[in-house]
């Protein structure tokens, strides 16, 4: 299979504090989503880079975990994954320091302990986790749904 390339574009006008911009994906699933200083460093409506990293991590991990569970003979009925990206103030600015994955799964035939172990193992097969792992702490919190 040939390499797969995906793209997105951000357009920014002005300085960091007073400027604004938009971000969108080549597929047009995300189109001209607004971003500003306040959408990144405060809680104003709009988006920010960390939110996109969280979305990429949550979706990639869900797919990797689903594949891992199926290979182990336990195809999931449902996985709900949330990724929390931490942007921390550092001496010289800000740094993305952690991604915390919370996954809840509806999977027959597993104990809570088995599910948690498989959740940690599946992380090794997630391309986004593997990209982030060299610079971030990645935590996996897993629980079975009832």
N, C-alpha and C positions, 0 to 999 in steps of 0.2 A: 504494500500500500504506500502511496506517495505521502510525503509530509503534508500536514494540514495547517493552513495559516488562517487566522482570524484577525479582525482589526476593529478598532474603534478610533474616534477622533474627538479631541477636545479643542475648543476654541476659547481663548481667554482675551479679555479686553481690559487694559488698565493695570494698576498696581495690585498687590495682594489684598490690602485692606479695603480698598474702595472699588476694585474691579469686579468683573463678573464674567461668567462664561457658560458654555453649554458642553454637553458630552453626548455622544451617540455612537451606535454600533453600525457597522457596515450592513448588517442584516436588516436594519431599520426596525428591529424589535424595541430598541431604545433610541428615541429621537429627541434631540435638543432638550435634554434634561438640564434645568438650571443648576448652576453651582456658583457659590460666592464664599467669601471668608466665613460668613455666619453659618453657612450650611456645612462647613467643615469643622469649625472650632466652637460652634454653639449649636443650638437645636432649631434652626430656622428651616422651613420646608425647602427641599432641594436635595441634592446628593453630594457625594464626596468620594474621593478615591478609596477610602477605607471601606465604604459600603459596597463598592464594586468588588473589592478583594474578598470581602465576606461572602458576597453572592457567589463568586467563583469558587471559593473554598467549600461552601455548603453544598453546592450542586455537584461539584467534582467528587467530594467525599461520599455523598449519597450514592452516586453511580458506582464508585469503587467498592463501597461496602455491599451494595446489592449484588454485584458480580462475585465478590468474595463469599458471601453467604450462599449464593446459588452453587458455587463450586464445592462448597462443603455439604451440599444436600439440604440446605435450609433456605430456599428462596423466600424472601420476605413478602408479606402481604402489603406492608407499608413501612416506610422510613420517614421520619420527620427530623430534619437536620437544620440546626441554627449555628452559624459561625459568628463569633464575636471577635472583632479585630480591635486591639488596643493601640491607640495612638498616645504615646507618653511624652511629656515635656522633658527634654534633656537640657543639659547645660548650653549646647550650641543650637538649639531649635527643638524639633520634634522627631520622633522615631517610632515606627511601627514595631512593637515589641512582642506581641503575642497574638495567637489565634486560638480561641477556645471553641471547640466543637462540642455541641450538645446534640446527641442523637437519641431518639426514642423509636423503638422498632416493634412491629407486630410480626413476630416470627414464631412459628410453631416448633416445638421439640427442643427448645434450648432453655437452660437455666439462666438466671440473671448473670451468674459468674461466667458462663460460657459466652453469653452475648457480649459482655464487657471485654473479655479476652479477644473475641473475634473483631470487635470494634477497633481495638488497638492494632491488631494484625492488619486489618484492612487499610489502615492509614498508610501503610508502606506502599500500597498500590495506587495511591491517589497522586496523580501528576502535580496537582496544585500543592498538596502537602509537601511533596518532594522538592518543589521549587522554593517554598517558604521555609522549609526546615533548616536550611543553612543559616538563616538570619533571625529566625523567630523561635520562641518557645511555642510548641503546639500541645494543647491539652485535649484529651478526649474524655467526655463524660457520656456514658451510655446507660440506658435503662430500657427494659422491655415494657411495652404497653399492655394493659390488661383489658 
